[in-house]
């Protein structure tokens, strides 16, 4: 009899424990489903709706639209949808979103950290976090212009990155600085002596001879300009400045990103 009572007790306790574990797992799953619902709604709000209101399908226009809704760079919205959003089963969710733009020299992306907390009526909670990175489309070509030979094109050439569509850079605001553009000439580059020779808002890289059309002198025209200061990686101002030549046959003269504005490596 004693053994029977012990076995029945063990079976009863095991049944109760399994039932309790099943109930806990069910509540946790329900809370997670509520949190997932919050993430899904956040994607619809922060991507589809925001992009639909933007003036173009660009990172810049997307960022401007986020600014309009109060989600500026470095800020956090504690509850994206206001009060806790109730679901049909009695659960609810609250979505927090933070924005931190990536403004390093090459990536220029918007990073959103979304945290969704699902809650059941009994207080059971589940929190999910997801990071969204809205970046420019990959562009595999490294040069705005790459050619074997260039001559008359440098009379009135003006090369700049697409950042120029946002407006002129503000020297005191790094978020407005332009990425540098690159122009490459592989064989020969001819510029006119004392006439307009264009502007490259970045680097002019050559592997051949640069000489002037009329005098035949070696070297760029004194009316060729750039807007990037030596050592900079971005364009801070549109004020034209004279280029700084560097011979890249000596590797230390041309670091990456290049310190010189005009690279003149030894002809190969």
BAFI-3210 file (N, C-alpha, C; in Angstrom, 3 decimals, decimal comma, padded with zeros to 6 digits):
// residues 268
n [1|2|3|4|5|6|7|8|9|10|11|12|13|14|15|16|17|18|19|20|21|22|23|24|25|26|27|28|29|30|31|32|33|34|35|36|37|38|39|40|41|42|43|44|45|46|47|48|49|50|51|52|53|54|55|56|57|58|59|60|61|62|63|64|65|66|67|68|69|70|71|72|73|74|75|76|77|78|79|80|81|82|83|84|85|86|87|88|89|90|91|92|93|94|95|96|97|98|99|100|101|102|103|104|105|106|107|108|109|110|111|112|113|114|115|116|117|118|119|120|121|122|123|124|125|126|127|128|129|130|131|132|133|134|135|136|137|138|139|140|141|142|143|144|145|146|147|148|149|150|151|152|153|154|155|156|157|158|159|160|161|162|163|164|165|166|167|168|169|170|171|172|173|174|175|176|177|178|179|180|181|182|183|184|185|186|187|188|189|190|191|192|193|194|195|196|197|198|199|200|201|202|203|204|205|206|207|208|209|210|211|212|213|214|215|216|217|218|219|220|221|222|223|224|225|226|227|228|229|230|231|232|233|234|235|236|237|238|239|240|241|242|243|244|245|246|247|248|249|250|251|252|253|254|255|256|257|258|259|260|261|262|263|264|265|266|267|268]
n.u [000,830|001,923|003,887|002,335|001,001|003,158|003,971|001,667|001,647|004,021|003,399|001,269|002,462|004,305|002,569|001,301|003,519|004,283|002,027|002,091|004,507|003,807|001,809|003,310|005,037|003,170|002,178|004,515|004,968|002,678|003,156|005,461|004,458|002,902|004,924|006,224|004,209|004,303|006,818|006,306|004,383|005,909|007,756|006,039|005,296|007,747|009,092|007,484|005,356|006,744|008,544|006,704|005,802|008,035|009,992|011,526|013,013|015,383|018,188|018,610|016,134|014,524|015,562|014,873|012,111|011,812|012,736|010,618|008,641|009,569|011,662|014,643|018,219|020,005|017,978|015,303|012,212|009,960|007,497|006,294|003,735|002,122|-000,140|-000,128|-000,675|-003,476|-004,286|-006,351|-006,460|-006,200|-003,622|-000,898|001,242|004,201|006,216|009,478|011,717|014,916|017,167|020,225|022,404|024,813|027,623|030,175|033,138|032,726|030,350|027,038|024,549|021,275|020,506|018,273|017,096|014,867|012,731|010,476|007,982|006,053|003,110|001,139|-002,188|-001,722|000,715|002,950|005,792|007,533|010,383|011,588|014,204|015,284|017,502|017,562|019,040|019,265|020,532|022,570|022,262|024,389|027,168|029,161|031,180|034,053|034,772|033,746|034,277|036,148|038,708|040,730|042,080|042,013|040,919|039,583|037,435|038,076|037,776|035,447|034,732|032,892|032,777|031,052|029,830|026,698|025,791|025,603|023,038|021,698|022,270|024,623|027,665|028,069|030,627|030,797|029,118|029,284|027,475|026,540|028,569|030,112|030,707|033,808|034,464|035,864|038,098|039,563|042,344|043,895|045,951|046,760|046,506|045,289|045,412|044,307|046,394|046,135|043,448|040,039|039,901|038,268|036,637|037,113|035,448|037,020|039,318|041,776|043,086|045,877|047,667|049,249|050,782|050,535|049,946|050,171|048,176|048,974|051,525|052,895|054,010|054,787|052,475|049,595|047,051|047,113|044,649|043,083|040,986|040,079|038,003|038,687|040,541|044,003|044,462|041,856|038,795|036,326|034,206|034,133|033,506|032,476|034,260|036,576|039,878|043,420|044,971|046,892|049,717|050,959|053,359|052,645|054,251|055,883|054,829|054,207|053,457|050,872|048,443|045,690|042,510|043,431|045,917|046,874|045,405|045,684|046,868|049,880|051,193|054,038|054,421|053,134]
n.v [-001,213|001,218|001,611|001,888|004,289|006,080|005,899|006,859|009,453|010,503|010,376|012,162|014,591|014,857|015,143|017,552|019,264|019,055|020,110|022,713|023,607|023,454|025,377|027,645|027,718|028,127|030,688|032,180|031,834|033,107|035,721|036,201|036,045|038,341|040,271|039,821|040,628|043,332|043,976|043,398|045,324|047,571|047,419|047,886|050,507|051,971|051,472|050,893|052,832|055,196|055,385|055,630|058,204|059,688|061,897|060,720|057,539|057,300|057,263|059,731|061,133|059,384|059,662|062,330|062,143|060,553|062,408|064,193|062,808|062,927|061,276|061,804|061,864|060,150|060,103|058,685|057,083|056,322|054,969|053,911|053,680|054,994|054,516|051,189|048,642|046,774|043,301|040,688|038,490|039,501|040,159|042,565|045,048|047,100|049,314|050,368|052,620|053,461|055,760|055,893|057,304|056,127|057,700|057,448|057,830|056,280|054,449|055,621|055,500|054,807|053,664|051,775|050,777|048,566|047,756|045,515|044,877|042,354|041,768|039,936|039,658|038,686|039,679|038,449|038,786|039,331|040,163|041,424|042,266|044,062|045,058|047,444|048,360|050,927|051,484|052,890|051,714|049,152|050,138|049,108|050,314|052,242|054,716|057,939|058,769|057,049|056,592|055,925|057,974|061,542|064,706|067,342|067,198|068,161|070,864|072,132|070,500|069,172|067,384|065,634|063,996|062,203|063,235|065,924|066,520|066,950|069,493|072,204|071,500|072,058|073,493|073,261|071,215|067,953|066,042|066,970|066,882|066,064|062,928|062,043|062,336|060,404|060,587|058,901|058,559|056,623|056,624|059,123|062,605|065,669|069,106|072,487|075,411|078,111|078,242|077,515|074,536|072,774|071,142|068,773|067,281|065,920|063,331|063,216|060,763|059,503|057,462|057,952|060,408|063,848|066,765|070,111|071,624|073,657|074,755|072,454|071,798|069,749|068,564|069,606|072,023|075,380|076,187|074,163|072,770|071,617|070,555|069,366|069,195|068,404|065,255|065,066|063,147|063,672|066,113|069,327|071,882|073,875|075,581|076,346|075,060|074,967|072,046|069,464|067,998|064,592|062,001|058,813|056,650|056,402|054,820|055,874|058,453|058,441|057,650|055,625|056,599|058,721|061,143|063,137|065,423|065,284|062,651|061,464|058,926|056,936|056,345|053,379]
n.w [000,000|000,822|-001,109|-003,395|-002,790|-002,827|-005,535|-006,816|-005,824|-006,903|-009,622|-009,694|-008,875|-010,960|-013,119|-012,440|-012,517|-015,218|-016,385|-015,381|-016,523|-019,213|-019,312|-018,663|-020,871|-022,861|-022,180|-022,469|-025,211|-026,248|-025,397|-026,868|-029,462|-029,434|-029,204|-031,634|-033,349|-032,865|-033,980|-036,680|-037,286|-036,848|-038,950|-041,122|-040,518|-040,262|-042,599|-045,084|-044,912|-044,294|-046,471|-048,515|-048,145|-048,697|-050,782|-052,723|-053,609|-051,855|-049,572|-048,393|-048,749|-047,354|-044,754|-044,237|-044,128|-041,855|-040,015|-040,035|-038,680|-036,165|-035,489|-035,304|-035,978|-033,500|-031,622|-029,571|-029,739|-027,386|-027,423|-030,221|-031,321|-029,585|-026,855|-025,288|-027,684|-028,182|-028,670|-030,121|-028,370|-025,869|-025,210|-025,533|-027,126|-027,053|-028,824|-029,094|-030,655|-031,841|-033,378|-035,057|-037,046|-039,394|-040,039|-040,998|-043,120|-045,608|-045,451|-045,399|-043,737|-042,363|-039,226|-037,480|-034,372|-033,178|-030,581|-029,377|-027,058|-025,835|-023,952|-021,608|-020,082|-017,484|-016,851|-017,937|-019,961|-023,056|-024,838|-027,867|-030,100|-032,925|-035,504|-038,014|-041,033|-043,201|-046,193|-048,838|-052,194|-053,433|-055,314|-057,759|-059,263|-059,058|-059,968|-061,076|-063,599|-065,945|-068,154|-071,097|-072,504|-072,269|-073,327|-074,613|-072,915|-070,448|-070,502|-069,462|-067,338|-064,605|-061,895|-059,451|-056,475|-055,932|-053,610|-053,878|-054,581|-052,254|-051,542|-050,916|-049,116|-045,584|-043,848|-041,057|-040,359|-040,343|-041,310|-043,701|-045,506|-048,644|-050,287|-051,770|-055,260|-057,974|-060,663|-063,322|-065,479|-067,827|-069,773|-071,364|-070,596|-071,575|-071,084|-071,472|-071,646|-070,268|-069,751|-068,793|-066,903|-065,650|-062,776|-060,261|-057,751|-055,670|-056,270|-058,868|-060,754|-062,405|-064,780|-066,854|-069,023|-068,226|-069,891|-071,313|-073,810|-075,718|-075,038|-074,528|-072,152|-069,304|-066,911|-064,966|-065,947|-064,671|-064,072|-063,316|-060,906|-057,605|-054,829|-052,534|-049,643|-048,914|-047,376|-046,449|-046,408|-047,269|-048,898|-047,822|-048,525|-051,326|-052,435|-054,907|-055,087|-055,687|-057,066|-055,418|-056,416|-056,460|-056,525|-057,093|-057,460|-055,395|-052,699|-050,133|-050,636|-051,426|-049,688|-048,484|-047,501|-050,262|-049,670|-051,460|-053,852|-056,512|-058,210|-059,435|-060,635|-061,666|-065,123|-066,593]
ca.u [000,000|002,806|004,536|001,313|000,783|004,329|003,937|000,579|002,081|005,021|002,691|000,464|003,386|004,839|001,503|001,134|004,703|004,207|000,948|002,568|005,502|003,094|001,144|004,353|005,486|002,092|002,160|005,711|004,740|001,691|003,823|006,367|003,650|002,530|006,121|006,443|003,218|004,825|007,881|005,699|003,747|006,987|008,280|005,070|005,317|009,059|009,608|006,525|004,644|007,706|009,037|005,605|005,694|009,287|009,983|012,188|013,477|016,790|018,469|018,438|014,704|014,006|015,950|014,080|010,765|011,917|012,830|009,278|007,856|010,207|012,741|015,866|019,439|020,377|016,813|014,546|010,773|009,687|006,329|006,077|002,312|001,384|-000,485|000,011|-001,607|-004,134|-004,590|-007,622|-006,409|-005,978|-002,228|-000,620|002,658|004,735|007,402|010,438|012,633|016,019|017,854|021,613|022,942|026,218|028,152|031,595|033,432|032,133|028,923|026,209|023,315|020,398|020,385|017,138|017,000|013,459|012,504|009,050|007,683|004,714|002,668|-000,144|-002,943|-001,177|002,016|004,014|006,327|008,570|010,939|012,360|014,916|015,761|018,216|017,355|020,020|018,818|021,798|022,558|022,463|025,794|027,586|030,446|032,173|034,701|035,106|032,686|034,735|037,383|038,938|042,135|042,630|041,085|041,453|038,720|036,425|038,497|037,563|034,405|034,323|032,502|032,440|030,729|029,023|025,259|025,503|025,334|021,592|021,202|022,656|026,040|028,116|028,309|031,907|030,649|028,150|029,795|026,420|026,265|029,751|029,976|031,732|034,674|034,355|037,169|038,244|040,789|042,811|044,885|047,075|047,227|045,565|045,695|044,678|044,721|047,383|045,648|042,009|039,271|040,278|037,306|036,709|036,773|035,218|037,646|040,662|042,074|044,124|046,370|048,804|049,995|051,386|049,671|050,661|049,331|047,948|049,665|052,950|053,518|054,617|054,295|051,800|048,223|046,800|046,978|043,233|042,371|040,708|039,358|037,413|039,060|041,824|044,872|044,211|040,426|038,115|035,045|034,192|033,533|033,134|032,545|035,212|037,656|041,261|044,377|045,260|048,204|050,220|051,740|053,849|052,257|055,249|056,332|053,556|053,916|052,893|049,451|047,820|044,270|042,162|044,614|046,192|046,938|044,227|046,020|047,853|050,647|052,113|054,939|053,719|053,388]
ca.v [000,000|002,376|001,783|002,386|005,701|006,821|005,969|007,757|010,826|010,907|010,598|013,385|015,736|014,969|015,675|018,970|019,981|019,134|021,049|024,062|023,944|023,681|026,676|028,682|027,776|028,724|032,127|032,759|031,871|034,144|037,012|036,362|036,360|039,748|041,047|039,693|041,484|044,694|044,134|043,438|046,622|048,564|047,377|048,577|051,953|052,596|051,279|051,093|054,109|056,298|055,472|056,098|059,650|060,351|062,508|059,803|056,303|057,500|057,322|061,122|061,428|058,542|060,294|063,554|061,740|060,154|063,649|064,785|062,094|063,125|060,323|062,388|061,133|060,158|060,158|057,462|057,198|055,277|054,185|054,311|053,727|055,588|053,571|049,772|048,209|045,539|042,282|040,014|037,516|040,201|040,594|043,892|045,287|048,458|049,316|051,475|052,686|054,417|056,009|056,326|057,256|055,765|058,786|057,266|058,344|055,602|054,142|056,748|054,731|055,044|052,439|051,824|049,666|048,438|046,839|045,275|044,147|041,780|041,578|039,267|040,237|038,276|040,311|037,758|039,631|038,826|041,325|041,116|043,433|043,887|046,226|047,673|049,261|051,446|051,911|053,120|050,515|048,902|050,624|048,421|051,061|053,140|055,995|058,650|058,785|056,292|056,559|055,774|059,276|062,662|065,953|068,519|067,054|068,902|072,313|072,589|069,329|069,405|066,052|065,609|062,840|062,436|063,998|067,305|066,701|067,381|070,885|072,422|071,086|073,062|073,105|072,983|070,138|066,791|065,253|067,533|066,791|065,176|061,935|062,472|061,668|060,039|060,545|058,191|058,595|055,549|056,796|060,507|063,663|066,947|070,271|073,745|076,096|079,160|078,288|076,707|073,120|071,939|070,905|067,436|067,367|064,713|062,996|062,915|059,752|059,225|056,553|058,361|061,741|065,029|067,902|071,213|071,494|074,618|074,871|071,142|071,623|068,626|068,959|070,083|073,447|076,107|076,494|072,957|072,918|070,603|071,150|068,513|069,531|067,244|064,504|064,907|062,036|064,186|067,481|070,177|073,167|073,879|076,607|075,732|075,248|074,340|070,654|069,161|066,802|063,615|060,902|057,591|055,591|056,262|054,501|056,711|059,727|058,282|056,722|055,374|057,438|059,440|062,483|064,130|065,633|064,895|061,581|061,332|057,808|056,709|055,705|051,939]
ca.w [000,000|000,907|-002,419|-004,315|-002,475|-003,316|-006,999|-007,199|-005,496|-007,911|-010,881|-009,555|-008,895|-012,315|-013,967|-012,123|-013,008|-016,676|-016,734|-015,102|-017,547|-020,468|-019,213|-018,754|-022,262|-023,646|-021,913|-023,091|-026,666|-026,536|-025,240|-027,997|-030,635|-029,326|-029,522|-033,081|-034,003|-032,777|-034,978|-038,008|-037,473|-036,931|-040,323|-041,973|-040,229|-040,446|-043,952|-046,166|-044,796|-044,379|-047,843|-049,362|-047,987|-049,066|-052,114|-053,652|-052,970|-051,536|-048,142|-047,962|-048,640|-046,272|-043,496|-044,065|-043,725|-040,450|-039,235|-039,932|-037,676|-034,867|-035,260|-035,841|-035,658|-032,094|-030,735|-029,304|-029,490|-026,399|-027,838|-031,610|-031,630|-028,469|-025,776|-025,662|-028,722|-027,753|-029,655|-029,874|-027,276|-024,615|-025,095|-026,098|-027,392|-027,098|-029,682|-028,942|-031,791|-031,731|-034,647|-034,979|-038,398|-039,591|-040,875|-041,285|-044,459|-046,744|-045,280|-044,969|-043,605|-041,215|-038,448|-036,559|-033,424|-032,798|-029,469|-029,201|-025,818|-025,783|-022,564|-021,396|-018,968|-016,182|-016,660|-018,657|-021,037|-023,946|-025,535|-029,069|-030,646|-034,295|-036,019|-039,449|-041,637|-044,495|-046,790|-050,281|-052,998|-053,761|-056,631|-057,877|-060,026|-058,103|-060,593|-061,777|-064,991|-066,142|-069,593|-071,473|-072,863|-072,068|-073,868|-074,522|-071,873|-069,263|-070,637|-068,526|-066,566|-063,210|-061,405|-058,026|-056,079|-055,849|-052,392|-054,260|-054,684|-050,948|-051,323|-050,679|-047,787|-044,551|-043,229|-039,624|-040,168|-041,081|-041,950|-045,018|-046,365|-049,794|-050,554|-052,870|-056,555|-058,524|-062,118|-063,665|-066,870|-067,831|-070,701|-071,507|-070,238|-072,156|-070,590|-072,078|-070,816|-069,380|-069,900|-067,852|-066,971|-064,927|-061,330|-059,771|-056,312|-055,161|-056,744|-060,273|-060,714|-063,760|-064,915|-068,034|-069,047|-068,223|-070,473|-071,768|-075,250|-076,581|-074,721|-074,441|-070,831|-068,522|-065,684|-065,158|-066,109|-063,400|-063,875|-062,895|-059,472|-056,851|-053,620|-051,407|-049,044|-048,693|-046,156|-046,186|-047,077|-047,742|-049,382|-046,795|-049,112|-052,792|-052,857|-055,706|-054,654|-056,594|-056,736|-054,849|-057,106|-055,707|-057,354|-056,390|-057,594|-054,013|-052,050|-048,972|-051,096|-051,749|-048,757|-048,746|-048,639|-050,705|-049,169|-052,529|-054,669|-057,879|-058,105|-060,658|-060,530|-062,794|-066,240|-066,679]
c.u [000,868|003,461|003,561|001,076|001,936|004,288|002,844|000,972|003,071|004,342|001,894|001,345|003,962|003,816|001,300|002,289|004,659|003,131|001,385|003,591|004,837|002,397|002,146|004,831|004,439|002,047|003,353|005,530|003,745|002,313|004,780|005,599|003,225|003,708|006,419|005,442|003,669|005,923|007,306|005,060|004,799|007,589|007,345|005,127|006,623|009,627|008,559|005,845|005,586|008,193|007,961|005,456|006,929|009,202|010,663|012,629|014,981|016,960|018,235|016,972|014,068|014,315|015,147|012,676|010,755|012,005|011,448|008,425|008,493|011,325|014,008|017,077|019,779|019,216|016,164|013,083|010,376|008,511|005,909|004,601|001,478|001,098|-000,265|-001,086|-002,174|-004,400|-005,842|-007,620|-006,162|-004,552|-002,063|000,869|002,947|006,038|008,222|011,397|013,664|016,693|019,268|022,236|024,422|026,810|029,652|031,851|032,753|030,677|028,172|024,806|022,542|020,188|019,273|017,152|015,579|013,333|011,004|008,842|006,236|004,331|001,306|-000,872|-002,377|000,221|003,172|004,477|007,376|009,062|011,816|012,994|015,431|016,395|018,021|018,393|019,534|020,015|021,616|022,819|023,940|026,086|028,997|031,527|032,734|034,974|033,867|032,994|036,057|037,581|040,423|042,789|041,575|041,729|040,454|037,665|036,779|038,341|036,570|033,866|033,982|031,965|032,207|029,877|027,547|024,862|025,173|023,834|020,986|021,465|024,131|026,441|028,326|029,582|031,788|029,678|028,580|028,717|026,096|027,446|029,521|031,044|032,555|034,348|035,763|037,087|039,580|041,092|044,003|046,105|047,550|046,109|046,106|044,789|045,165|045,539|046,766|044,141|041,344|039,590|039,408|037,584|036,323|036,642|035,711|039,020|040,694|043,280|044,564|047,528|049,671|050,543|050,301|050,478|049,671|049,340|048,842|051,163|053,653|054,158|053,975|053,630|050,428|048,150|046,682|045,540|042,397|042,208|040,035|038,688|037,783|040,450|042,667|044,590|042,750|039,887|036,765|035,179|033,447|033,019|033,240|033,489|036,351|039,022|042,174|044,699|046,669|048,729|050,975|052,124|053,606|053,181|055,971|055,090|053,209|053,328|051,384|048,855|046,364|043,470|043,291|044,728|046,258|045,599|044,457|047,134|048,562|051,629|052,966|054,195|054,113|053,102]
c.v [001,270|002,676|002,355|003,876|006,559|006,970|006,916|009,219|011,355|011,221|011,892|014,625|015,957|015,565|017,163|019,797|020,144|020,122|022,488|024,513|024,243|025,040|027,824|028,849|028,434|030,239|032,827|032,878|032,967|035,538|037,271|036,688|037,828|040,643|040,997|040,551|042,940|044,952|044,239|044,798|047,727|048,602|048,117|050,087|052,597|052,402|051,654|052,469|055,295|056,473|055,976|057,613|060,410|060,877|061,636|058,570|056,399|057,538|058,730|061,456|060,614|059,161|061,553|063,212|061,241|061,382|064,244|064,093|062,150|062,168|060,846|061,576|061,282|060,153|058,782|057,811|056,032|054,397|054,661|054,496|054,301|054,573|052,130|049,337|046,833|044,611|041,515|039,054|038,168|040,643|041,976|044,017|046,782|048,403|050,572|051,456|053,784|054,557|056,499|056,198|056,882|056,778|058,661|057,610|057,623|055,209|055,398|056,183|055,167|053,707|052,621|050,579|049,634|047,383|046,726|044,420|043,682|041,449|040,904|039,910|039,866|038,844|039,615|038,615|038,878|040,000|040,853|042,388|043,096|045,190|046,294|048,672|049,653|052,110|052,201|051,816|050,387|049,359|050,097|049,223|052,181|054,526|056,625|058,712|058,036|056,108|056,365|057,126|060,357|063,928|067,081|068,405|067,867|070,411|072,818|071,423|069,721|068,078|066,117|064,383|063,212|063,142|065,453|067,579|067,159|068,861|070,984|071,989|072,281|072,673|072,722|071,836|068,915|065,981|065,761|067,383|065,775|064,095|062,397|061,686|061,367|060,008|059,874|058,279|057,645|055,824|058,240|061,492|064,985|068,043|071,507|074,568|077,056|079,324|077,370|075,217|072,251|071,801|069,450|067,551|066,075|064,539|062,766|061,984|059,434|058,241|056,956|059,768|062,818|066,168|068,910|071,285|072,397|074,674|073,526|070,864|070,452|069,153|069,542|071,589|074,106|076,548|075,219|073,028|071,671|071,306|070,346|068,867|068,280|066,575|064,293|063,679|062,471|065,643|068,343|071,496|073,059|074,958|075,962|076,060|074,536|072,931|070,511|067,885|065,875|062,479|059,599|056,421|055,391|056,043|055,419|058,058|059,646|057,225|056,530|055,622|058,381|060,822|063,490|064,282|065,197|063,865|061,412|060,184|057,686|055,956|054,239|051,442]
c.w [000,000|-000,446|-003,437|-004,088|-002,982|-004,826|-007,489|-006,949|-006,531|-009,238|-010,844|-009,629|-010,292|-013,266|-013,734|-012,653|-014,522|-017,116|-016,520|-016,148|-018,887|-020,463|-019,319|-020,191|-023,147|-023,438|-022,565|-024,601|-027,036|-026,420|-026,400|-029,269|-030,624|-029,675|-031,023|-033,854|-033,975|-033,792|-036,383|-038,273|-037,579|-038,332|-041,267|-041,767|-040,632|-041,844|-045,007|-046,084|-044,919|-045,809|-048,786|-049,275|-048,392|-050,496|-053,155|-052,869|-052,740|-050,026|-047,609|-047,758|-047,523|-044,909|-043,209|-043,586|-042,272|-039,540|-039,000|-038,871|-036,289|-034,548|-035,942|-035,390|-034,173|-031,120|-030,587|-029,099|-028,600|-026,792|-029,218|-031,933|-030,493|-027,385|-026,231|-026,630|-028,368|-028,933|-029,238|-028,708|-025,922|-024,388|-025,732|-026,384|-027,378|-027,881|-029,424|-030,122|-031,558|-033,090|-034,381|-036,359|-038,385|-040,564|-041,070|-042,752|-045,605|-046,526|-044,867|-044,854|-042,376|-040,512|-037,414|-035,681|-032,875|-031,701|-029,231|-027,955|-025,844|-024,344|-022,528|-020,216|-017,596|-015,927|-017,337|-019,832|-021,841|-024,765|-026,693|-029,591|-032,030|-034,770|-037,529|-039,938|-043,023|-045,150|-048,265|-051,023|-053,361|-055,187|-056,872|-058,575|-059,161|-058,673|-061,239|-063,266|-065,058|-067,636|-069,876|-071,734|-072,658|-072,601|-073,642|-073,433|-070,639|-069,407|-069,588|-067,698|-065,128|-062,678|-059,901|-057,733|-056,042|-054,560|-052,707|-054,381|-053,360|-050,696|-051,013|-049,270|-046,866|-043,811|-041,759|-039,328|-040,971|-041,793|-043,354|-045,979|-047,472|-049,761|-051,758|-054,132|-057,059|-060,047|-062,425|-065,149|-066,967|-068,700|-070,789|-071,202|-070,759|-071,612|-071,317|-071,091|-069,803|-069,489|-068,885|-068,026|-066,084|-063,439|-061,064|-058,254|-055,658|-055,757|-058,247|-060,272|-062,140|-063,703|-066,101|-067,885|-069,023|-068,836|-071,024|-073,285|-076,092|-076,306|-074,711|-073,098|-070,096|-067,245|-065,972|-065,357|-064,735|-063,154|-063,703|-061,374|-058,909|-055,675|-052,378|-050,914|-048,846|-047,355|-045,829|-046,916|-047,630|-048,137|-048,378|-047,353|-050,622|-053,309|-053,647|-055,112|-055,641|-056,125|-056,186|-055,504|-056,143|-056,644|-056,611|-056,688|-056,268|-053,166|-050,887|-049,365|-051,267|-050,844|-049,146|-047,486|-048,988|-050,092|-050,301|-053,232|-056,091|-057,803|-059,444|-060,517|-061,783|-063,888|-066,339|-068,090]
res [x|x|x|x|x|x|x|x|x|x|x|x|x|x|x|x|x|x|x|x|x|x|x|x|x|x|x|x|x|x|x|x|x|x|x|x|x|x|x|x|x|x|x|x|x|x|x|x|x|x|x|x|x|x|x|x|x|x|x|x|x|x|x|x|x|x|x|x|x|x|x|x|x|x|x|x|x|x|x|x|x|x|x|x|x|x|x|x|x|x|x|x|x|x|x|x|x|x|x|x|x|x|x|x|x|x|x|x|x|x|x|x|x|x|x|x|x|x|x|x|x|x|x|x|x|x|x|x|x|x|x|x|x|x|x|x|x|x|x|x|x|x|x|x|x|x|x|x|x|x|x|x|x|x|x|x|x|x|x|x|x|x|x|x|x|x|x|x|x|x|x|x|x|x|x|x|x|x|x|x|x|x|x|x|x|x|x|x|x|x|x|x|x|x|x|x|x|x|x|x|x|x|x|x|x|x|x|x|x|x|x|x|x|x|x|x|x|x|x|x|x|x|x|x|x|x|x|x|x|x|x|x|x|x|x|x|x|x|x|x|x|x|x|x|x|x|x|x|x|x|x|x|x|x|x|x|x|x|x|x|x|x|x|x|x|x|x|x]
***
